[in-house]
Amino acid sequence: MGVSGSGKSSVGSAVAAEHGWAFVDADDLHPEANVAKMAAGTPLTDADRWPWLDAVAATLASAPGGIVVACSALKRSYRDRIRATAPSAAFVELTGPRELLWERMTARPGHFMPASLLDSQLATLESLAPDESGALVSIEGTRAEVLARAGAALLGA
């Protein structure tokens, strides 16, 4: 989980492959209306997100043997919604400085999420609380270091 540009898809898919788990990018579960709204530079509302979060939760619940889903899950209420259907879900929050996130977002061609929405995502973000299953993982350092930290966090959650 984390804001756009934190590496959810690349880290998630690599960790899943390394451990033999399935991988799903929650961006692919968004209704077309959500994608169009974000592509136009308009942040989603909670009402926009609930059906999407329900699809994320159903995806997690359908794979009890292990799956990694890359999903922003920015608020505690979003994670609670997911856990209502998939109670064993653990979250790895990918964190990093705004400057690094901005750099990554402006460097990726063709992504529907414009860098102009980064600040709204950072304002919305409610980091994992101590009572939530999961861990914070810094995106700073080499790819191998980030992957090692993310994999260890998942295995320890």
N, C-alpha and C positions, 0 to 999 in steps of 0.2 A: 504494500500500500504506500501511498505518498502522492505528492503533487505531480503534475505533468512535468516531464523532463528528468525525473529522479531515476529513471532506468527500470521501472517496474517490468516492462515487457522483456528487455534484454536480460536483466538479472533473473527474472522469474523463469524465462524459458531455459536459460543455461543451468540454473539450479535444478529445475525439473528434469532436464536431460541427464544431468550428472547422477541423479538419484533414481532414474527410471520411472519418474512420475509423469502423469499427463500434464499438459499445460494448456490453459485457456487465457486469452487476452480479453478481459471484460469489456474493452472498447468494442469488440465484435458483438457484444450482447446488447449494446445500446439500440433503442429504436431509431429509425432514420430521422425522426423529428429532433431527437436529442443531438445527433451528429450535426444536422443542419444548423441548429441553434448555436452550438459551440463554434462551428466553422464560421458563423457570422459574427463571432466575437461576443456572444451573449452568454453569460454564465447560466448554468442550469439552476432551477429551483428545486427545493426538496420534492415538490409534487412531480417534477420531471424525473427525479432519481428513484423514487420508490419502486416502480415496476422494474427498472433496471437492476436495482439491488435485490429484488425478489428473484430475478433470473440468475444473478450471481450466486445467491444462496442456494437455489435449486441445483445449480451446476456443482457447487461444493458438496452438497448433500448426496448427489448422485454418484460420487466417487469416494466411497469410504476407505478404499485402499491407498489413497494418496493422490493429490492433485495440487498444482500450483495455479492460482488464478491471480493475474495482475489486475488490480482494481484500486482506484484511488481511495475509497473508503475514508474520506477526509474527516468525518465527524464520528463521535462516539455513537450517536443515534444510528448512523449508517451501519457501523460494525455490529451494534446490538440487533439491528434488523437482520443482518446476515446470520448472526449466531442464533437467532430464533428458529431458523430452519436448519442451520449447520452448526450445532453447539460445540463441536470439537474444532472449529476453525481457529487457527492461530494466525496472527498478523505480524509480518515483518515490515516495519516502517522504514523506508529508505529516506534518509535525511541528508541535506547538504545546504551550503550557503546559497542565497538567492542568485549571486553572480554566476555560480556554476550552473544552476538550474536554467537561468536565462541563456547562458552560452549554449547549453545543450539544445534548448528549445529553438533557438534561432538557427542552429546548424542542421536541423533535420528537415529535409525537403519533403513536401507532400503530406505532412501530418495535419489532420483536421483541426487540432487544438492550437490556436494561435498563441504566440508568446505574450500577447497583450492580456491574456487571462491568468497569467502566473500570479500576479498580486492578489487577485480575488481568490485563487486557490490557497495561497499562503494565509490570507485572512480567515478563510473558512477552516483551515486545518486545526484539528484538535488531536494532538499527539496521543499516542497510546498511554493510557493510565496504568499505574502499577498493578491494578487488579485485573487488567486485560491480559489474555494469553498472547504472548508475542514478545518482540524485542525491537529496539531502535538499531538501525544499521547505517553507518555513515557511507555515503557514496564517494567520499574522497579517497584517493589512492589509486592503485592499479586495478584493472578489471579483475585480476586474479584475487587480489586482496578483498575486494567487495564481494565477489562470489563466495569466497571462503567464509567471510563473516555472515553472509546471508544464509548459506547452507548450515552453518553451525547454529544460527539462531533458530532455523526451522526444526532442526533435529533436537534442540534443547527446549523447544516450546511445549 
